[in-house]
Amino acid sequence: MGSLRGISVAIFVVQALLLASVALVSAQGSTHRSRWQTLSGKAPSVIARGGFSGIFPDSSFSAYNFALGINRDAILWCDVQLTKDAVGICFPDINLDNNSDIAFVYKDGKKTYTVNGISTKGWFSIDYNLKDLRYVSLNQGIFSRTNKFDGNGYTFMTVQDVYTEFQPLGFWLNIQHDAFYAQHKFNMSKFVLSMTRNVNVTVDYISSPEVAFLKSIAPQLQKSGTKLVFRFLLKTDVEPSTNQTYDSLLKNLTFIKTFASGIIVPKSYIWPVDGSLYLLPSTSVVLDAHKEGLEVFASDFYNDVPFSFNYSYDPVAEYLQFVDNGEFSVDGVISDFTITPSSAIAKLLVISKNGASGDYPGCTDLAYSKAITDGVDVLDCHVQITKDNIPICLGSINLIDSTAVAQSSFSNLTVTIPEISPVSGIFTFNLSWSDIQNLTPTISSPQSVYKLFRNPKFKSVGKFLRLSEFLDMAKNASSLNGVLISIENAPYLAEQGFGVTDAVLNALSKAGYDKQTAQTVMIQSTNSSVLMKLKGKTNYKLVYEVDENIGGADSTTIDDISRFASAVVISKDSVFPENQAFLLRATDVVQRLQAANLSVFVQPFSNEFTSQAWDFFSDATVEINTFYTAGGINGVITDFPKTSDRYRKNRCLNKGDKTPPYMTPIQPGGLWPLITSDYLPPAEAPNPYLTEANVNEPPLPAVAAKTPSSAPSAPSTTPTSPNGQPELAACIIIPLMATLLAIYLLF
């Protein structure tokens, strides 16, 4: 018999689980609408003005680095100034005295210039070569903010330095004073265009409050992915090239649309306040701009400058007023404190695994359509190649895994190819596309060993897609943020005469993905040779998949990965290692990868309770919440995207100290001490470290002028459960998992 203490603990756990279950169901009913009310339907962007400039000196290394550390998806904002030798630097003001110690370094350098018709005294970038500025340090320019970081000797960073150093997912150049530079014979247009043509720099946005400047560069950027944004200043200020007030220009958004794709407006343009600092009704600026097809970015967000008493000094409430008010949402917010809008806007990225493959056979038209309907951000295609060199979407190169090919006339094509898998199979490159089209799809049921089968009514429906058809479907889905293309077995296929990497690039180009920015393109592979081949040749985001559970990675290995990838895919066990489906602890893998500016996506997330550790109480939402809030991951790869999308819309998230207990992440390893010694599973060896030897590969071989050979081999063996659940669960499904947990605690 168990002790009284064990019984009381068991009862407490059961009661807690029951209460949590009720509360979670209630919370799931309180969700936001399925789409943001932005122009694109995507979540609003977070733009880090000068990096995390609310704490660190604007445009300093630490400001940019900290902004991306808080939110890898943040767009880095650079106010461009030109030096005497025409080098572009990132600095918030045309007067260098405002955010640096230049007045102490060059005491006699003070001059007077006319800026926008106003006589201005100070130290100006056009009087100093870049090498002169190396003696100058950046400091905090707003006196109400801490100056404790001014002694770090932050130096000026060039535009190219900022991009190459941080490799941001979004890069924004703001040109505030083109007319001033032109007056002094400096060609800002030439510099900006040179940056857009620089293969080592990707410029996503260019903004300016000067109409003439944007109109001058617009024709040359029509076919690029760079967006032009017109910046409105105070309503009574006069725009220099049109001699109109910004208030007047606001009434003619049709004109703005002729040279720009978006506008920046001070937040008071949208939600004005009265003389007592209380909110007035919102204006129609956002809705009017959206009608013209213009994105709207709101500026002037500062946590340390109160704007309206309506927000009760809560900056999160202010952001939500602009992005989630039930009538409209701005397309982005420009902030000095990017942590606040990042928490106000749920940033968990939801990536499908073969579409909604938990509901329909993977990589079929039905699975992809369901994933889009279910709110997925990134739609995936694992590319395989057919005998007639057609790239298609299929979860595995082995047709036995996703079709009824073993029961077809092609069953005699079973072979074993050790370079691909120790398990025999029938491979896509041995059948033509027309042959594969006629195969019956089969739904994946990875937990079938526990008698858990997926959607039996629709287990054999849908049709497979060529990569070109997949890209067309994705391009027509306005709710998608992007696509993820996975390339595997490329070295072997190249030796057999199949150039899968080139086939992917050609398909993306034909679909126009190399000339658009509406959807992000990610290319994923476990082969570093594939990503190394693509590095520098495309602007696509490269994702390295680690194909084993790891317990950590040394710094050199992480640095190697960061040279060719911007994101990493790892397993759930690499974040929270398990022993017989009990969590043991949390690793530092996610944090170390993110410290190298690598986004971290984790896989696979499924709804079946046998795919989850006992610690998550048989609840997929508890699992997602823990990986996101405690594990700090950037995205989930899931065959049930609807569950993850519903989670991030939960109104119980982002409540700080008011977060309900049931939305608090579980403590990894919290159940382990409750297991009595007699029932403790045997200790397991820790997961290995990821090393350079695991990552580094020879260059991708050239595509050979030959076709693959095949030979019969042994039949496949029955796969085991991927999560190592105890055998007891194989034939017993307990409706209430808390009951079983209580039994563990009683004995």
C-alpha positions, 0 to 999 in steps of 0.5 A: 500500500502507498503511504498517506503522503503518497495518497494525498499527493495523488489526490491533489494531482488528480484534482489539479488535472481536473480543474485544469482540464475544465479551465482550458476548455473554457479558455479555448472558447475565448479566442480571437478571430481567425485572421488579423485585420491587417492588409495581408491578414498576417500578424503585424510586424514589429520594427525595432527602431535603432534596435532595442533603443529604449535601453541601449544607445540607438543603432548600437551593436547591443541595441540591434543584438538585444532586439533580435535576442528578444524577437528573432522576427523583428525588423531592424530599422536603420536611419541612414546618414552619409559620411564625408566619404559617402559611406552609409551609417546607421544613426538616429539623427542628422546631428551626431551630437544627439546620440554620441560623444562627438562634441567631446572628441571633436570640440571644434567641429560644431557647424551650422547648416540649414535643415528643412529650412531651419538653421541647425547647429551641431556636428554633421556626418558629412564633415567626417570620414568613416575613419574619423568616426571610429574615435566617437562612441554612441550614447543614450540620446534620451536623458530620461533613459539609463546611461549605464551602457554609455561607457561600452564604447559602441562605435558607428555601424555601417548599413552593410555591417548591421545586415551582415553582422545580424542577418535580420529576417527584415531590414528597414532603411529610413532616409529622413533628409535626402534633400539635405544631402542633395543640397551638399552634393551627396547622392543618397539615391545612389547609395540606397540603390547600391544596397538593394543590389548588394548580394550580401544585403537584403533591404526589405523596406525603404521609407522617407518623408520626402516624396521626390526621393521615393519617386526617384528610386521607385522605377528602379525597384519595381521588379525587386522585393523592396517595399517603399513606404512614405513617412508622414510627419506632424500634420502641420509640417510641410513636405519639401518636394510638393510644398504641401502639408502632411495633413493635405497629403493624407487626404490623397492616398491615391497619389501616395499609392503611385510610388509607395506600397505603405505609409508610416503615421504617428500613432496619434493619426490613428488614435488621437487624444484630447487635451487631458490625454484621454482617447478620442474616437479612432480616425479612418486612416487605417481603413482608408489606406487599406482600401487603397492597398497601402500597408500602415505602420504606426510609429512613436511607441515608447514604454517610457512616454505615457500617451493616454490615461486609458491605457493605465500605464500599460504599454501592452494595452496600447499596442493591442489598441492598434492591432486588436480593436475589432475594427482594424489592425495596423500592419506593423508597429515601430518601437523602441521597446520591441519586447512589448509588441512582441508579447502583445502579438503572439509570435509562435510560428505554426509550420505544417508537417505534410499539411494537416496530415493528422486529418488527411493523407499527407501532402495531398490537396486535401491535407494542404487545404485543411492546413490553410483553413486551420490557420497554418503560417508556413505550408510545407512540401517535402520534395521528392523526384520522380523517374521522369525528373518531376519534383513532387510533394511527398512526406517520404522518398519511400512510397510505402510510407504514404501510399498503397504501392505495396498492394499495387502492380509495382510491389516487385520494385522493392529494394534496399538502398543503404544510403537512404535507409536500412529499411527496404522500400519502393522509391519515388525515383523508380516510378514516373509521375503518372504512375504515382498519381494513380497510387492510392494515398494512405494516411499516416498513423504514427501511433497505430502501435497503440491502436490509435488510428487517424480519421479512418473515413478519409484515410485514402482520399486526396491527390498528390501534387507536383511542386509547381501545383503546391506553389500555385496553391500556396501563392493563392492563399493570402493567409500564409506567411510562407512555404517551407521546401524540404530537400533530402537525399540530394547527394545520393540523388545527384549521383544517380542523375537527379538534380533535386536542388536545381529542380526546386530552384527552377520551380520556385523561379517559374512560380515567381517566388524569387521576385516577391516578398508576400510569402517567405520561402524557407528551404530546409535540409539535413544536408549542410551541403545543400544549404551551402550550395544555396547560400549566397545564391538566393534570398530564401531563408535556409533551415538546417534540420538536426536529424537526431536527438541532441543534448547540446552543441559546442560553440564552434558547431553552432557558429558553423551552422549560423554561416549557412542557415538562419534557423534550425529544426530540432526534436522535442527530446532535444529541448526536454529530454525524456525517459520512458515518456517522463521529462527529465529536465530542460536543456540549453539547446534552444537558448544557445542556438538563439544566441547565435541568431538562429530561430528554433523550430521543434518537431513533431507536435501531434495530438495523440496523447501517446506522442506526449510525455506524461508531464503534459497530462495528455493535453496537446495544448499543455505541451505546446504552451510549455515548449513555447513559454518555458522552452522559448522556441520560435515555432512548431512543426505539426500535423495538426496545425489547428491545435497550435493556431487555437493555442496562440489565440487563447486570451489567457496568454500574455497576462504577465502576473495575471496568467491563470495557473492552468496557462503556466508551463509545467516544470520539466522533470516535475513528475520524476521525483514523485515516482517511487524508487521501485518504479523508476525507469532505468537510467539512460545515457544522455543525448549526444552533443552535436559536433562539427563532424555531424554538420560538415559535409563534402560539397554537393556532387555534380549531377551524374549522367546516369539513372539509379539501379535497383535490386530486390531486398528484404521486406521492411520491419514494423516500426517502433513508437518514436517516443518510447511510451511504455508497452503498457499503453499499447493496448490500454487507452485510459480516458482520464490519464490522471487516474493512471498517474495517481496509481503511480503515486500510490505504490 
